[in-house]
Amino acid sequence: MAAAFSIRLADYADAADAAAIVQVLDAYASDPAGGAEPLSDFAKTHLVAELGARPHAFSILAFDGAQAVGLVNCIEGFSTFRCKPLVNVHDVAVMASHRGRGIAEAMLREAERIARERGAVKMTLEVLSGNEPAMRLYQRIGYAGYQLDPAMGTAQFMQKWLD
């Protein structure tokens, strides 16, 4: 039987929540699925204040008792085609010790609830093609590749660093 865990919206002004966000995101960044490099000292110091300064950002935390074990960071965007908000799931992180227990799914369901409250028309996320457990989860709960016209194919996530 899986251990009980709790899920809730993070409070960026709360020092314990701020520490939990940095701790879980740093563990994720250090994992191969997150790039295998810990967060920079700058990110560790400024991340939560910068999230808090953005009214369209919100984070979901998961706890096993008092221990932070999961994090979902979301940033609201805008769908021009539908003229409504959308929510991009920017990070989904579960501590290695707690994977496979339904924590990511529970956090994503809470993120979806909040997105619906905000009037969002859709949620988006990106995932590495080699992260098969995450791919299976996302597909199982309704995420699919983005396409407008099948003849044009599916969208590809791209990036260009500016710093």
Buried (B, 14 or more C-beta within 10 A) or exposed (E): EEEEBEBEBBBBEEEEBBEBBBBBBBBBBBBEBBEEEBBEEEBBEEBBEEBBEEEEBBBBBBBBEEEBBBBBBBBBBEEEEEEEBBBBBBBBBBBEEBBEBBBBBBBBEBBBEBBEEBEBBBBBBEBEEEBEEBBEBBEEEEBEEEEEEEEEEEEEEEEEEEE
